[in-house]
Amino acid sequence: SLPSFLEVKIRLSCFADSIDLAKSRINKAENIVMESLGGWVYGKDNETLEGKVGELLKEKKSTLAVAESCTGGLVGHRLTQVPGSSDYFLEGATTYSNEAKISRLGVNLKLIREYGAVSEEVAIAMAEGIRRTSGADIGLSVTGVAGPGASYAKPSGTVFIAVSDLSQSHCEIFRFYNDRHRNKERSAQAALDLLRRWLLNSIKKYI
């Protein structure tokens, strides 16, 4: 087990009298790991999370647009690191200010005033807004407190991530720590994984 602040890698190794026997034992061990971790595993060997998301989008022939706040464009950056991402990634908008969320994404000012920019309601409105204005099949959004400047109700590391398709929307809250740089990276990782699980239909969707 090789944990880091972004993910946990599982490395399997064994000793055997032959390569075939070693491969057989590794395969059995891998099956045990997969049975235990199931849908939390996004890839093997050199596969990346953004690469897996791209594969799923291609399989479903779906397009994606992203609205980011606290991540500052990091989700879009990672997605476009994958060759061929232009086949499914339409655009990314870094709507950092409330004014940008309203003018670019069409987020209702009443939502921001009532719930705050860092909230489930605004995250969903952002995802729906970027999907609608870009013409993409799926919208993904991130809004949170990277730190500092936190409040008691929403401390540093509080992040809402939402995804929306043509019929449904879903939002999850994440609570990270006080490290601004790592919070941005964690948020981007969480956003990509939420999208991956959404594309696999492994999370409960609601309207």
Secondary structure as the mmCIF struct_conf table of DSSP 4:
data_model
#
loop_
_struct_conf.conf_type_id
_struct_conf.id
_struct_conf.beg_label_comp_id
_struct_conf.beg_label_asym_id
_struct_conf.beg_label_seq_id
_struct_conf.end_label_comp_id
_struct_conf.end_label_asym_id
_struct_conf.end_label_seq_id
STRN STRN1 LEU A 2 PRO A 3
BEND BEND1 PHE A 5 LEU A 6
STRN STRN2 VAL A 8 LYS A 9
BEND BEND2 ASP A 17 SER A 18
HELX_RH_AL_P HELX_RH_AL_P1 ILE A 19 LEU A 37
HELX_RH_3T_P HELX_RH_3T_P1 GLY A 38 TRP A 40
BEND BEND3 LYS A 44 LYS A 44
TURN_TY1_P TURN_TY1_P1 ASP A 45 ASN A 46
HELX_RH_AL_P HELX_RH_AL_P2 LEU A 49 LYS A 60
TURN_TY1_P TURN_TY1_P2 LYS A 61 LYS A 61
STRN STRN3 LEU A 64 GLU A 68
BEND BEND4 SER A 69 SER A 69
TURN_TY1_P TURN_TY1_P3 CYS A 70 GLY A 73
HELX_RH_AL_P HELX_RH_AL_P3 LEU A 74 LEU A 79
TURN_TY1_P TURN_TY1_P4 THR A 80 GLN A 81
BEND BEND5 VAL A 82 VAL A 82
TURN_TY1_P TURN_TY1_P5 PRO A 83 GLY A 84
HELX_RH_3T_P HELX_RH_3T_P2 SER A 85 ASP A 87
TURN_TY1_P TURN_TY1_P6 TYR A 88 TYR A 88
STRN STRN4 PHE A 89 THR A 94
BEND BEND6 SER A 97 SER A 97
HELX_RH_AL_P HELX_RH_AL_P4 ASN A 98 LEU A 105
HELX_RH_AL_P HELX_RH_AL_P5 LEU A 109 TYR A 115
BEND BEND7 ALA A 117 SER A 119
HELX_RH_AL_P HELX_RH_AL_P6 GLU A 120 SER A 134
TURN_TY1_P TURN_TY1_P7 GLY A 135 GLY A 135
BEND BEND8 ASP A 137 ASP A 137
STRN STRN5 ILE A 138 GLY A 144
BEND BEND9 GLY A 147 GLY A 149
BEND BEND10 TYR A 152 LYS A 154
TURN_TY1_P TURN_TY1_P8 SER A 156 GLY A 157
STRN STRN6 THR A 158 SER A 164
BEND BEND11 LEU A 166 SER A 167
STRN STRN7 SER A 169 ARG A 175
BEND BEND12 ASN A 178 ASN A 178
HELX_RH_AL_P HELX_RH_AL_P7 ARG A 180 LEU A 199
TURN_TY1_P TURN_TY1_P9 LEU A 200 ASN A 201
BEND BEND13 ILE A 203 ILE A 203
STRN STRN8 TYR A 206 TYR A 206
#
